[in-house]
């Protein structure tokens, strides 16, 4: 790769492992010596188990890059706002970052439904921004200014369905779907892909992201005769559903989406995650790099980041730490190639947008992206893995290439 990927990012992630203080807060407008990056994440509310780890991942990469000399000789500075777990607060934060803080680019990192509220604001204000959306249903509606350098269920759903069919030997399953934008995409692609893989979806139940009692839905699933359950959620309710299913004596194989692999959920529901047949979740290579073969092209990148993260935070990173980190990696790569004119924020935003659209073969933790004016998703290599839970640890089950 060229530009920043050779000079800065590779150095920062593979050699310069530093432990610095917290990222700086808001800077005054007109500073042409610093790239201000707006960063919206849940610091309070129902999604803190995702937002706070994402902030930690982002801060570490910002500090690594700055220690390595920054981008184009300029330091990176996170301007943090709390989305409070609501779409309204997410939208308000995005508007403030654009109008008051005058950031040239920003990111929303916590959850699909929250990030979608930022898409019209980015396009109306002609400001390039990154969204954390887990659904491919949004890909055609990103517009000219929103980008999605993360994963979509349309790419990874064959991995868990293939596992259920080929490794477990089931032919029917039930869907337990969150009422959200992420859940809508999950239901759409589950209905679409499952029949192609020889699995019949015999029951579909729904739950609210803040639900605390899912026993009625689980009772319906139990009565349906389904051989497995696919829990599709982005918050704590999905993890709680695993606990309640096991308490009800439902001992079917359960698959969950990536959020349920969060370290905090794993610790809270360890007993139920490990009950046989133990839970299987979609996760990232970063979490499981030790169990990857040495020939895996992403193993060293994951190893270096994991070791740096452990040294700084005294814990191993998981999927949302990886997402927060890779958003900064994507932004820094674009800033390097754009070398935007910070003296004119309108011009700088256009320059950064154009650079994002020219992203080519950028390898990140969750995938490799090549974007264009017609494709602001552009994931050309998918990197999800399946994990299960044993003795308080995650165990690798399957990768995309297995």
C-alpha positions as CSV (number, residue, x, y, z in Angstrom):
1,X,0.0,0.0,0.0
2,X,1.0,3.6,-0.4
3,X,0.9,6.9,1.5
4,X,-0.2,6.7,5.1
5,X,-0.6,3.0,5.1
6,X,3.1,2.6,4.6
7,X,4.4,5.6,6.5
8,X,2.1,6.0,9.5
9,X,-0.5,3.5,10.1
10,X,1.6,0.4,9.6
11,X,4.3,1.9,11.8
12,X,1.8,2.9,14.5
13,X,0.1,-0.4,14.6
14,X,3.0,-2.8,14.1
15,X,5.8,-1.0,15.9
16,X,5.0,2.0,17.9
17,X,3.1,0.8,21.0
18,X,2.6,3.7,23.4
19,X,0.6,4.5,26.4
20,X,-0.6,8.1,26.6
21,X,-3.2,10.1,28.4
22,X,-6.8,10.4,27.3
23,X,-7.5,12.0,23.9
24,X,-8.0,15.7,24.0
25,X,-11.4,17.3,24.0
26,X,-12.8,20.0,21.8
27,X,-10.4,22.4,20.2
28,X,-11.2,26.0,19.2
29,X,-12.2,26.5,15.6
30,X,-9.7,27.6,13.0
31,X,-6.9,25.4,14.2
32,X,-4.9,24.3,11.1
33,X,-2.4,22.3,13.0
34,X,-4.8,19.6,14.2
35,X,-7.2,17.2,12.4
36,X,-10.3,17.3,14.6
37,X,-12.3,14.1,14.3
38,X,-15.9,14.1,15.6
39,X,-16.7,10.9,17.4
40,X,-20.2,10.0,18.6
41,X,-20.6,7.0,20.9
42,X,-22.6,5.8,23.9
43,X,-21.1,7.0,27.1
44,X,-24.4,6.6,28.9
45,X,-27.6,4.7,28.1
46,X,-28.3,1.1,27.0
47,X,-25.4,0.8,24.6
48,X,-22.5,1.7,26.8
49,X,-21.2,-1.9,26.6
50,X,-20.5,-1.1,22.9
51,X,-19.8,2.7,22.9
52,X,-17.2,2.8,25.7
53,X,-15.0,0.0,24.3
54,X,-15.2,1.7,20.9
55,X,-13.9,4.9,22.4
56,X,-11.0,3.1,24.0
57,X,-10.1,1.5,20.7
58,X,-10.2,4.8,18.9
59,X,-8.2,6.6,21.5
60,X,-5.4,4.1,21.4
61,X,-5.0,4.4,17.6
62,X,-5.2,8.2,17.8
63,X,-2.3,8.1,20.3
64,X,-0.3,5.6,18.3
65,X,-0.6,7.7,15.2
66,X,0.3,10.9,17.0
67,X,3.3,9.3,18.6
68,X,4.4,8.2,15.1
69,X,4.3,11.8,13.9
70,X,0.6,12.3,13.1
71,X,-0.8,12.6,9.6
72,X,0.8,15.0,7.2
73,X,2.6,16.4,10.2
74,X,-0.6,17.2,12.0
75,X,-1.9,15.6,15.2
76,X,-5.3,13.9,15.4
77,X,-7.8,15.1,18.0
78,X,-11.0,13.3,19.0
79,X,-14.0,15.5,19.7
80,X,-16.2,13.2,21.7
81,X,-20.0,13.4,22.2
82,X,-22.4,11.0,24.0
83,X,-25.2,9.7,21.9
84,X,-27.0,8.6,25.2
85,X,-28.4,5.6,23.3
86,X,-30.9,7.6,21.3
87,X,-31.2,8.6,17.7
88,X,-32.2,12.1,18.7
89,X,-29.1,12.7,20.7
90,X,-27.0,11.2,17.9
91,X,-28.5,13.6,15.4
92,X,-28.0,16.6,17.7
93,X,-24.4,15.6,18.4
94,X,-23.7,15.3,14.7
95,X,-25.2,18.7,14.0
96,X,-23.2,20.3,16.7
97,X,-20.0,18.8,15.5
98,X,-20.6,20.1,12.1
99,X,-21.9,23.6,12.9
100,X,-20.2,24.5,16.2
101,X,-17.0,22.4,16.3
102,X,-16.5,22.7,12.5
103,X,-15.0,19.2,12.3
104,X,-13.9,18.3,8.7
105,X,-15.1,14.7,9.3
106,X,-16.9,12.6,12.0
107,X,-18.0,9.1,12.9
108,X,-20.9,7.5,14.8
109,X,-19.7,4.3,16.3
110,X,-22.2,2.6,18.7
111,X,-25.2,1.0,17.0
112,X,-27.0,0.7,13.7
113,X,-30.3,2.5,14.5
114,X,-28.4,5.4,16.1
115,X,-26.0,5.8,13.2
116,X,-28.7,5.8,10.6
117,X,-30.0,9.1,12.1
118,X,-26.7,10.8,11.1
119,X,-27.0,9.9,7.3
120,X,-29.3,12.8,6.3
121,X,-27.4,15.3,8.4
122,X,-24.1,14.4,6.7
123,X,-25.7,14.7,3.3
124,X,-27.6,17.9,4.1
125,X,-24.4,19.6,5.5
126,X,-22.1,18.0,2.9
127,X,-19.7,16.6,5.5
128,X,-18.0,13.2,5.2
129,X,-18.9,10.9,8.0
130,X,-18.6,7.2,9.0
131,X,-21.6,5.2,10.3
132,X,-21.6,2.0,12.3
133,X,-24.4,0.2,10.5
134,X,-24.7,-3.6,10.6
135,X,-27.2,-3.8,7.8
136,X,-26.8,-3.9,4.0
137,X,-30.2,-2.3,3.6
138,X,-28.6,1.1,4.1
139,X,-25.8,0.7,1.6
140,X,-27.8,2.1,-1.4
141,X,-29.0,5.1,0.7
142,X,-25.7,6.4,2.1
143,X,-25.7,9.3,-0.3
144,X,-22.7,11.3,-1.3
145,X,-21.3,11.9,2.2
146,X,-21.9,8.9,4.4
147,X,-19.5,6.0,4.4
148,X,-19.7,2.5,6.1
149,X,-16.3,0.9,6.6
150,X,-17.6,-2.0,8.7
151,X,-19.5,-5.2,8.1
152,X,-23.0,-6.1,6.8
153,X,-25.2,-9.1,7.7
154,X,-25.6,-9.8,4.0
155,X,-21.9,-10.8,3.9
156,X,-21.5,-12.7,7.1
157,X,-24.9,-14.4,7.6
158,X,-23.8,-17.4,5.5
159,X,-21.1,-18.2,8.1
160,X,-23.5,-19.0,11.0
161,X,-26.1,-20.5,8.8
162,X,-23.5,-22.8,7.2
163,X,-22.3,-23.8,10.6
164,X,-25.9,-24.7,11.7
165,X,-26.4,-26.7,8.5
166,X,-23.0,-28.4,8.0
167,X,-21.5,-28.6,11.5
168,X,-24.6,-29.0,13.7
169,X,-26.8,-30.7,11.2
170,X,-30.1,-28.8,11.7
171,X,-32.5,-28.0,8.9
172,X,-34.9,-25.6,10.8
173,X,-34.4,-22.6,13.0
174,X,-36.3,-19.7,14.6
175,X,-35.4,-16.1,14.5
176,X,-35.4,-13.9,17.6
177,X,-35.2,-10.4,16.0
178,X,-34.7,-7.0,17.7
179,X,-37.1,-4.2,16.7
180,X,-34.5,-1.9,15.1
181,X,-32.8,-1.1,11.8
182,X,-30.3,-3.8,12.5
183,X,-33.0,-6.3,13.3
184,X,-34.9,-5.3,10.1
185,X,-31.8,-6.2,8.0
186,X,-31.3,-9.4,9.9
187,X,-34.8,-10.6,9.3
188,X,-34.6,-9.6,5.6
189,X,-31.4,-11.5,5.0
190,X,-32.3,-14.4,7.2
191,X,-35.4,-15.0,5.2
192,X,-33.4,-14.5,2.0
193,X,-30.3,-16.6,2.7
194,X,-31.6,-19.4,4.9
195,X,-33.6,-21.2,2.2
196,X,-30.6,-21.0,-0.2
197,X,-28.6,-22.9,2.5
198,X,-31.1,-25.6,3.1
199,X,-32.5,-24.1,6.4
200,X,-36.2,-23.4,7.0
201,X,-37.1,-20.5,9.2
202,X,-40.2,-21.9,11.0
203,X,-40.8,-19.1,13.6
204,X,-40.0,-15.4,13.8
205,X,-40.3,-13.5,17.1
206,X,-39.4,-9.9,17.9
207,X,-38.3,-8.0,21.0
208,X,-37.5,-4.4,21.8
209,X,-33.9,-3.3,22.4
210,X,-34.7,-2.4,26.0
211,X,-36.7,-5.6,26.8
212,X,-36.1,-7.4,30.0
213,X,-38.6,-10.3,29.6
214,X,-38.5,-12.3,26.5
215,X,-40.1,-15.5,27.9
216,X,-43.3,-15.1,25.8
217,X,-41.3,-15.0,22.6
218,X,-39.1,-17.9,23.7
219,X,-42.2,-20.0,24.6
220,X,-43.5,-19.5,21.1
221,X,-40.1,-20.6,19.7
222,X,-40.1,-23.6,22.0
223,X,-43.5,-24.7,20.7
224,X,-42.5,-24.2,17.1
225,X,-40.3,-27.3,16.8
226,X,-37.3,-25.2,15.6
227,X,-34.0,-27.1,15.9
228,X,-31.9,-23.9,16.6
229,X,-32.4,-20.2,17.5
230,X,-30.8,-17.2,15.8
231,X,-30.8,-14.2,18.2
232,X,-30.4,-11.0,16.2
233,X,-29.8,-8.0,18.4
234,X,-27.4,-5.1,19.1
235,X,-27.9,-4.5,22.8
236,X,-28.2,-6.3,26.2
237,X,-31.6,-7.8,25.5
238,X,-30.1,-10.2,23.0
239,X,-27.7,-11.5,25.7
240,X,-30.5,-11.6,28.3
241,X,-32.5,-13.8,25.9
242,X,-29.8,-16.4,26.0
243,X,-30.1,-16.5,29.8
244,X,-33.9,-16.7,29.8
245,X,-33.9,-19.5,27.1
246,X,-31.6,-21.7,29.3
247,X,-33.6,-20.9,32.4
248,X,-36.7,-22.1,30.5
249,X,-35.0,-25.4,29.7
250,X,-34.6,-24.5,26.0
251,X,-31.3,-26.3,25.2
252,X,-31.3,-25.8,21.5
253,X,-28.2,-24.5,19.7
254,X,-28.2,-20.7,19.8
255,X,-26.4,-18.4,17.4
256,X,-26.0,-14.6,18.2
257,X,-24.9,-11.6,16.3
258,X,-21.6,-9.8,17.2
259,X,-22.9,-7.5,20.0
260,X,-23.6,-10.5,22.2
261,X,-19.9,-11.4,22.1
262,X,-19.1,-8.2,24.1
263,X,-16.8,-8.9,27.0
264,X,-19.2,-7.3,29.5
265,X,-22.1,-9.5,28.3
266,X,-19.9,-12.5,28.3
267,X,-18.9,-11.9,32.0
268,X,-22.5,-11.2,33.0
269,X,-24.0,-14.3,31.4
270,X,-21.0,-16.7,31.5
271,X,-23.0,-19.5,33.1
272,X,-25.6,-19.4,30.4
273,X,-23.2,-18.8,27.5
274,X,-21.3,-22.0,28.5
275,X,-24.3,-24.3,29.0
276,X,-24.3,-27.2,26.5
277,X,-24.8,-26.7,23.7
278,X,-22.7,-23.6,24.4
279,X,-23.6,-20.3,22.7
280,X,-22.0,-19.6,19.3
281,X,-21.5,-15.9,18.4
282,X,-20.2,-14.0,15.4
283,X,-17.0,-12.2,16.4
284,X,-13.8,-10.6,15.0
285,X,-10.4,-12.0,14.2
286,X,-8.9,-9.5,16.6
287,X,-10.5,-11.3,19.5
288,X,-9.3,-14.7,18.3
289,X,-5.9,-14.0,16.8
290,X,-4.0,-16.4,19.0
291,X,-6.1,-19.3,17.6
292,X,-5.6,-18.2,14.0
293,X,-3.0,-20.1,11.9
294,X,0.3,-18.3,11.4
295,X,-0.5,-18.1,7.7
296,X,-3.5,-15.8,8.3
297,X,-2.7,-12.4,6.8
298,X,-4.4,-10.5,9.6
299,X,-2.8,-12.3,12.5
300,X,0.1,-9.9,13.0
301,X,-2.1,-6.7,12.8
302,X,-4.4,-8.2,15.4
303,X,-1.5,-9.3,17.6
304,X,0.1,-5.9,17.7
305,X,-3.1,-4.1,18.5
306,X,-4.1,-6.6,21.1
307,X,-0.8,-6.3,22.9
308,X,-0.9,-2.5,22.8
309,X,-4.4,-2.4,24.1
310,X,-3.7,-4.9,26.9
311,X,-0.7,-2.8,28.0
312,X,-2.8,0.4,28.1
313,X,-6.1,-0.8,29.5
314,X,-5.2,-4.1,31.2
315,X,-7.7,-6.0,29.2
316,X,-8.0,-7.6,25.8
317,X,-9.9,-5.8,23.1
318,X,-13.1,-7.3,21.5
319,X,-15.2,-6.4,18.5
320,X,-16.3,-2.9,19.4
321,X,-12.8,-1.9,20.4
322,X,-11.8,-3.2,16.9
323,X,-14.5,-1.1,15.2
324,X,-13.6,2.1,17.1
325,X,-9.9,1.5,16.1
326,X,-10.6,0.8,12.5
327,X,-12.8,3.9,12.1
328,X,-9.8,6.0,13.1
329,X,-7.6,3.9,10.7
330,X,-10.0,4.6,7.8
331,X,-10.2,8.3,8.6
332,X,-6.4,8.6,9.0
333,X,-5.8,6.9,5.7
334,X,-8.2,9.3,4.0
335,X,-6.7,12.4,5.6
336,X,-3.2,11.3,4.5
337,X,-4.3,11.0,0.9
338,X,-6.5,14.1,0.9
339,X,-4.0,16.4,2.8
340,X,-7.0,18.8,3.2
341,X,-6.9,22.5,3.4
342,X,-7.9,23.1,7.0
343,X,-8.1,26.9,6.4
344,X,-11.3,26.3,4.5
345,X,-13.5,23.7,6.2
346,X,-15.9,23.4,3.3
347,X,-13.1,22.7,0.9
348,X,-11.5,20.3,3.4
349,X,-14.7,18.3,3.7
350,X,-14.9,17.9,-0.1
351,X,-11.3,16.8,-0.3
352,X,-11.7,14.2,2.5
353,X,-14.9,12.9,0.9
354,X,-13.1,12.5,-2.4
355,X,-10.3,10.6,-0.7
356,X,-12.7,8.3,1.1
357,X,-14.2,7.4,-2.3
358,X,-10.7,6.5,-3.6
359,X,-10.0,4.1,-0.7
360,X,-8.4,1.0,-2.3
361,X,-7.5,-2.3,-0.7
362,X,-7.5,-0.9,2.8
363,X,-7.2,-3.9,5.2
364,X,-8.9,-3.3,8.6
365,X,-9.8,-5.6,11.4
366,X,-13.3,-6.3,10.2
367,X,-12.7,-6.4,6.4
368,X,-10.8,-5.0,3.4
369,X,-12.5,-2.0,1.7
370,X,-12.2,-0.6,-1.8
371,X,-14.7,2.3,-2.3
372,X,-15.9,4.5,-5.2
373,X,-18.3,7.3,-5.8
374,X,-21.0,4.6,-6.3
375,X,-20.0,2.4,-3.4
376,X,-19.5,3.8,0.1
377,X,-19.4,0.3,1.6
378,X,-17.0,-1.5,-0.6
379,X,-16.0,-4.4,1.6
380,X,-14.2,-6.9,-0.7
381,X,-12.8,-9.2,2.0
382,X,-15.0,-10.5,4.9
383,X,-13.2,-11.4,8.1
384,X,-15.8,-12.5,10.7
385,X,-15.3,-15.7,12.7
386,X,-17.6,-17.8,14.9
387,X,-16.7,-18.3,18.6
388,X,-18.1,-20.4,21.4
389,X,-17.5,-20.1,25.2
390,X,-15.7,-22.4,27.5
391,X,-14.2,-21.9,31.0
392,X,-14.5,-18.2,30.8
393,X,-12.8,-18.0,27.4
394,X,-13.8,-17.7,23.8
395,X,-12.9,-20.6,21.6
396,X,-12.6,-20.3,17.8
397,X,-15.2,-22.4,15.9
398,X,-15.0,-21.4,12.3
399,X,-13.6,-18.7,10.0
400,X,-14.8,-17.4,6.6
401,X,-12.2,-19.6,4.9
402,X,-12.9,-22.8,6.8
